[in-house]
Amino acid sequence: REDICRAQGKCDTLGLAELGTVCDGRRSCSIIEDNGISAAFTIAHELGHV
């Protein structure tokens, strides 16, 4: 699992994804916090892990 943070101080998790699970139908997913248009960057980042 990889977490990304928006700031160096307090770390709010924006998205979660398992690494290397694209071929596993039960684990190929990610969870993204909808925080407006900037969520698009988080989606692209997390899908890169899957």
N, C-alpha and C positions, 0 to 999 in steps of 0.2 A: 504494500500500500504506500502511496506517496501523498503527502500533504503539501499544499502550497499556501503561503501566507501573503497578506497584502502589506504588512509593515514589519519592521524589525523588532519593534517593542512587543505589543500584544499580538499574539498569533491567532487570528481567526481563520479557521479552515474554510476555504472556498470550494474545494472539491476533493473527491476521493476516487481512486481507481486502483484496481489490482494490476500488477505488472505482468505482461506476457499472457493474457487470457483471451486474446481475440478469437482463437479457435475453439474455445470452450463455451458452448451455448448457455451454460448455467452461470458462468462467471464473467462473461464478456459484457461489462457494464461500467458506468461511472455515475457518481452522484455529484450534482452541481448546485450550488446555492444561486438562486435567481436574484441577482442584484442589479438588474437593468442591462444596458447594452454592454457593459464591461464583462458580463458573464460569457460573452462570445469568446473572449481570450482564455478564460478558464476552461470552457468546453474544449477548445482546440488543444490546450495543454493536457488536459486529462485524457482525451481520446488518443493522444500520442503515447500514453502509457499502455492503453488497452491494445 
